[in-house]
């Protein structure tokens, strides 16, 4: 028996049997499972923000505009990187410390997400 709400319980209840502890051998299954769980949590948050009991409910009160609700979801779910890391990436970009292919960082400790942030914004 697993604890309710754990990833193991969700994996078993929703039939994600291809997910194993060895991620290198089940990478695609793990990726699909992480996406599934993330979408479920975002959908659950949307239901709560709109005051709905389940996906078949209709709002009884004005829960704000769709744009406001979407912004609340983004604010709750999207975690910003530490500003010091962003500043470091931008500093490197300004100094042209990135290689021509834009896939190397000037600080090996920086994450791939920060590199993408600097390159594509």
C-alpha positions as CSV (number, residue, x, y, z in Angstrom):
1,X,0.0,0.0,0.0
2,X,1.4,3.4,-0.9
3,X,0.6,6.8,0.6
4,X,-2.2,8.6,-1.1
5,X,-1.1,11.4,-3.5
6,X,2.5,10.1,-3.9
7,X,4.0,9.6,-7.3
8,X,4.0,5.9,-6.8
9,X,0.3,5.9,-6.1
10,X,-0.4,8.0,-9.1
11,X,1.9,5.8,-11.3
12,X,0.0,2.7,-10.2
13,X,-3.5,4.2,-10.3
14,X,-3.1,5.6,-13.8
15,X,-1.3,2.7,-15.4
16,X,2.2,4.2,-15.9
17,X,3.8,0.8,-15.5
18,X,6.7,1.7,-17.8
19,X,8.1,4.1,-15.3
20,X,11.0,2.6,-13.3
21,X,13.6,3.9,-10.8
22,X,16.2,3.5,-13.5
23,X,15.4,6.6,-15.5
24,X,18.1,5.9,-18.1
25,X,16.2,2.8,-19.2
26,X,12.7,4.3,-19.1
27,X,13.4,7.9,-20.0
28,X,10.4,8.3,-22.4
29,X,8.0,6.7,-19.9
30,X,9.3,8.9,-17.1
31,X,9.1,12.1,-19.2
32,X,5.5,11.2,-20.2
33,X,4.6,10.5,-16.5
34,X,6.1,13.8,-15.4
35,X,4.1,15.7,-18.0
36,X,0.9,13.8,-17.0
37,X,1.4,14.6,-13.3
38,X,2.2,18.3,-14.1
39,X,-0.9,18.7,-16.3
40,X,-3.0,17.1,-13.6
41,X,-1.7,19.5,-10.9
42,X,-2.2,22.5,-13.2
43,X,-5.7,21.4,-14.0
44,X,-6.5,20.9,-10.3
45,X,-5.2,24.4,-9.6
46,X,-7.4,25.8,-12.3
47,X,-10.4,24.1,-10.9
48,X,-9.7,25.5,-7.4
49,X,-9.1,29.0,-8.7
50,X,-12.4,28.9,-10.6
51,X,-14.2,27.4,-7.6
52,X,-15.2,24.2,-9.4
53,X,-15.7,20.9,-7.7
54,X,-14.8,18.8,-10.8
55,X,-14.3,19.1,-14.5
56,X,-18.0,18.7,-15.2
57,X,-19.0,21.7,-12.9
58,X,-19.9,25.1,-14.2
59,X,-18.8,28.3,-12.4
60,X,-21.5,29.7,-10.1
61,X,-19.8,33.0,-9.5
62,X,-17.6,35.3,-11.5
63,X,-14.1,34.0,-10.9
64,X,-12.5,36.7,-13.0
65,X,-11.4,36.8,-16.6
66,X,-9.7,33.9,-18.2
67,X,-6.6,36.0,-18.6
68,X,-6.5,36.7,-14.8
69,X,-7.0,33.0,-14.0
70,X,-4.2,32.1,-16.5
71,X,-1.9,34.6,-14.9
72,X,-2.6,33.3,-11.4
73,X,-1.8,29.8,-12.6
74,X,1.5,31.0,-14.2
75,X,2.4,32.9,-11.1
76,X,1.8,29.8,-8.9
77,X,3.4,27.2,-11.1
78,X,6.3,28.9,-12.9
79,X,9.3,29.4,-10.6
80,X,11.7,32.1,-11.6
81,X,15.5,31.4,-11.4
82,X,17.4,33.3,-8.8
83,X,18.1,36.8,-10.0
84,X,21.9,36.4,-9.4
85,X,21.9,33.5,-11.9
86,X,20.0,35.5,-14.5
87,X,22.4,38.4,-14.0
88,X,25.4,36.1,-14.4
89,X,24.0,34.7,-17.7
90,X,23.3,38.2,-19.0
91,X,26.8,39.3,-18.0
92,X,28.3,36.4,-20.0
93,X,26.1,37.2,-23.0
94,X,27.1,40.9,-23.0
95,X,30.8,39.9,-22.9
96,X,30.3,37.4,-25.7
97,X,31.5,34.6,-23.5
98,X,29.1,32.2,-25.2
99,X,30.5,30.0,-27.9
100,X,29.1,30.5,-31.4
101,X,26.6,27.6,-31.1
102,X,25.1,29.3,-27.9
103,X,25.1,26.0,-26.0
104,X,28.0,26.5,-23.6
105,X,27.8,28.6,-20.5
106,X,30.6,30.8,-19.1
107,X,29.8,29.3,-15.7
108,X,29.6,25.5,-15.6
109,X,27.3,25.8,-12.6
110,X,24.5,27.5,-14.5
111,X,21.5,25.5,-15.6
112,X,20.4,24.8,-19.1
113,X,17.2,26.7,-18.4
114,X,19.1,29.8,-17.6
115,X,21.1,29.4,-20.8
116,X,17.9,29.2,-22.8
117,X,16.6,32.2,-21.0
118,X,19.6,34.3,-22.0
119,X,19.8,33.0,-25.5
120,X,16.2,33.3,-26.5
121,X,15.0,36.4,-24.6
